């Protein structure tokens, strides 16, 4: 739904986390790995924050669907995420 950004995990780590409303997120994955959701150490090897791509006024949840679901199950309205804002020129 958005242009490829080519961000590495290391580059994502440089994006400061911020709060994003769950009802503003558009998911990009259609399946959830239940084992990852239930694993208490699921963030041990990955980023603690979800990855969101902002493109043309939409917030796309690129990575962290399990984090968003956990937040929703705990009745939270926001998710802490790293938000990458893509410039409009990225589509060219």
MITOR-630894 format. One line per 2 residues: for each residue x, y, z of C-alpha. Coordinates in pm, whole numbers. Layout:
N
X:Y:Z; ...
! end
This chain:
92
0:0:0; 307:226:18
641:241:-166; 932:28:-49
1141:218:201; 1442:-11:240
1476:51:614; 1695:-193:806
1633:-294:1167; 1924:-72:1268
1773:226:1085; 1433:163:1243
1604:181:1583; 1695:545:1508
1328:642:1463; 1199:769:1800
887:593:1929; 562:782:1968
203:703:2054; -32:605:1773
-404:552:1819; -506:193:1747
-810:307:1552; -583:505:1316
-384:196:1212; -428:5:887
-289:-348:907; -71:-486:629
-68:-849:746; -371:-1072:723
-255:-1343:963; -136:-1341:1321
112:-1594:1456; -63:-1711:1772
260:-1851:1917; 420:-1507:1885
120:-1343:2052; 133:-1579:2349
513:-1577:2386; 605:-1349:2677
953:-1306:2529; 838:-1229:2174
1023:-897:2178; 1348:-1042:2315
1515:-1058:1973; 1312:-788:1800
1223:-426:1844; 1021:-336:2152
810:-101:1941; 582:-162:1646
683:-27:1305; 436:206:1135
469:368:794; 288:698:742
193:740:376; -64:974:223
-237:1039:553; -266:673:656
-74:487:926; 18:138:805
117:-115:1072; 411:-283:901
539:-486:1195; 387:-539:1537
39:-676:1478; 78:-889:1792
167:-575:1992; -141:-394:1861
-363:-688:1950; -217:-709:2300
-280:-337:2349; -641:-377:2231
-697:-677:2459; -575:-464:2751
-827:-197:2645; -557:53:2555
-635:310:2288; -275:376:2184
30:180:2080; 390:292:2113
543:268:1768; 825:393:1553
661:595:1276; 841:637:945
694:922:741; 741:864:368
762:1165:142; 515:1189:-147
811:1180:-388; 884:823:-275
618:702:-520; 810:835:-822
! end
